[in-house]
Amino acid sequence: MKAAYPFRRTCKEATALMVAREDRPLSWGDRVGLRLHLAMCKACPGFERQMLTMRNAMKQWRGYTEDE
């Protein structure tokens, strides 16, 4: 049985997709569903910003060298 709204995602699904895309490319359907969810949800864009902040911090940390 197909869902009535194939691109509709819950907040739990959306956050799982945001975490998953750190490790692998998302399918077209997942990308569309995530973008639609982020456009309609008030909370999930904040989680997405937190994920981006953590990704950028980790990139900076990996490049850190201690000057002696």
N, C-alpha and C positions, 0 to 999 in steps of 0.2 A: 504494500500500500504506500503510495507516494504522499508526502506531506503537502498540505494545502499551500504552504508558504515555504518553498524549498530554500530560500535564501535567508529566512529568519533565523537568528541566532539568539540564544539566551546569554546573559552576562557570563555565566560559567563557561559556556562554549566559546564565547568571544575571548575571554582571558586565556583559555587553553590554546586558542589559535595564535594569540599574541606571543605566548611563550614558545609554541612550536615553531613559529617563523624565525626564531633566533637560531634554530638548528637546521631548518630545511625550508625550501620554497613551498609556499602554499598553492593548492590547486586554484584554478580560476574561480570555481564556485565558492571556495572558502574565502578567497580575497574579496569577492563581491559581497558575500554575507557579512564579513567582518566590517567592511567599509559602510554598509548600510546600517549595521548595528551601531557603529561609532557615531554615525550621523544622527541617530535617534536617542541614544543613551546619554544620560548626564554623568554617570559615574565612570564608565569605561574609558573615556578619553583621558581622565586623570591617571588611570592605571597605565595606559599607553605612554603617557609622558614620563611616568616613573620608570618604565622599562627602558625608554630611550636614555634617560639620565643614567641609569645603571650601566647600560651598554657603553655610553661615552666615558663614564668613570673607569670602567674596566679597560678600555682602550688606552686611556691615559696612564693607568697603573702599569699595564704591560710595557709601555715605553719608558717608564721611570728608571732613571739611573741615579745613584747616590754619588754626588761629587765629593771627593775626598780632599 
